[in-house]
Amino acid sequence: MMMKVGYLWISIIAASLALTANGGATDYTAMYVFGDSLLDAGNNKYFIDSIAKADFLPYGIDFSGGPTGRLCNGKILVDFIAEMVGLPLLPSYADVIAKGENILFGVNYASAGAGILRDTGYLFGRVIPFEEQINNLRKTVDELRGQLHENEVSKYLANALVFVDIGTNDYLNNYLLPTYYPSSHMYNLEQFADLLISLYTKHILEIQGLGLRKFLILEASPIGCLPILIHNMKCSATLNQVVAMFNTRLKSVVHDFKSNYPGSAFTYVPSSQLFQSLFDNAEAYGFKVKDKACCGGSAGSKGTKPVNTVPCLNRNEYLFWDFAHPTEAGNRILAALIHNATSF
């Protein structure tokens, strides 16, 4: 198994070097990002009434711009994906620079704590649910129409990449907190997964209706692999199975999209499986620590935010930065795995 993983890693490095050698040439005009804290590049930092943000050290300690709102020590997953397809780092929608020419390569709408359901993450204060993220996209499209001719806008949007990774918080910060949310009292797990998928389908088609045609759709993350839930170096299979109910339905929906909308391209990313493989073979990828966070939040802790704490020095050897988010090193490898496993 170790030899197989090692060979895969060599292939990933080769692919990454090839991308670099080609200057990251791309057919994509832009990228639009929808999701939660794994993708948030700073949208929540402007909310006074939100605690789901990371605009303070040690977050951003290895990022060229310092703490930007990324819940990581450095670059997050979409930063590496953007580089892979030859696009610059995207501005957050709420950022003051997300105007005029600065939006021509795309915009990041993701919000830490957000989910598919509107009430998901409300314990954090202000977050931006999926539906509202799409409303912000509508405003961006309106602005583009003010900068480009209508036929140019249509071609531009049709050749942009839509990156979606959302749904994890609907479990982690909704269904699995019965004291604060009614969802687990109203639905069994299968009914809840059906509810999420119904709304998810509606929202994806709303994005498609705005003229976007190329979608990269990621599975919900394996919540059982978070440092606060890992036991004896193993992920919680029970919690991962809960999220798997959603992912199974999501894969079927993406298959239907491909059949029903031949003018669009929908790529399903088995990101939960990829991360599980990364976790199981962490040492082969260069990680010496996978069950503890570099900045607090080890197994069994309450996972409080690492405000002004001293992070580990060997950050490239840790898979997790805090109690719920990968390090830059982890994001880099996950991005390479996604590139290697898909054809986006």
Secondary structure, DSSP 8 states (H G I E B T S, - for coil): -HHHHHHHHHHHHHHHHHHHHTTT--S-S-EEEEESTTT-SSGGGG-TTB-----STTTTTTSTT--SS-SSSS--HHHHHHHHTT-----BTTSTT-SGGGGTTEEE---TT--SSTTTTGGGBS---HHHHHHHHHHHHHHHHHHS-HHHHHHHHHTSEEEEE--SHHIIIIIT-TTT-SHHHH--HHHHHHHHHHHHHHHHHHHHHTT--EEEEE----GGGSTTT-BTTB--HHHHHHHHHHHHHHHHHHHHHHHH-TTSEEEEE-HHHHHHHHHHTGGGGT-SEEEEETTS--TTS-----TT----S-GGGEEESSSSSB-HHHHHHHHHHHHHH---
